Amino acid sequence: MKTINTPELIEWQKQNKQFRIIDVRTEYEYNEGSIENSELIPLDVFDRVFTEKLADKDETIVCVCRSGGRSSMAVDFLDKQGYKNVYNLIGGYGTYRLFAI
């Protein structure tokens, strides 16, 4: 499984690197705070909607949750579906928000 840490993700954002941030937390958690330009696809519906929402298996995707557990499940799932450039954000949004202040 590919991973990315918060400083690396922030650097990607500064460089305007082409990638998508997929937040797999609940809608409630997402509304409490999220990474700018992230997209919500809750883990509990992920397997039913991923083909529609994430059609390009070659695009770079960063999955995020609160601490990295749920997003690692999403990354593992996408890896098994043939996605090539999927990363798990180490420490999740909990760590990201500490750096992004």
URURPE-V666535 format. One record per run of one state. SS is the DSSP state (H for helix, E for strand, L for the rest). FROM is the first residue (numbers start at 1). TO is the last residue. Records with the same first field share a line. If there is no record, write none. Layout:
SS->FROM-TO  FROM-TO
This chain:
L->1-1  5-5  15-19  24-26  33-38  41-42  54-59  65-68  81-84  90-91  100-101
E->2-4  20-23  39-40  60-64  85-89
H->6-14  27-32  43-53  69-80  92-99
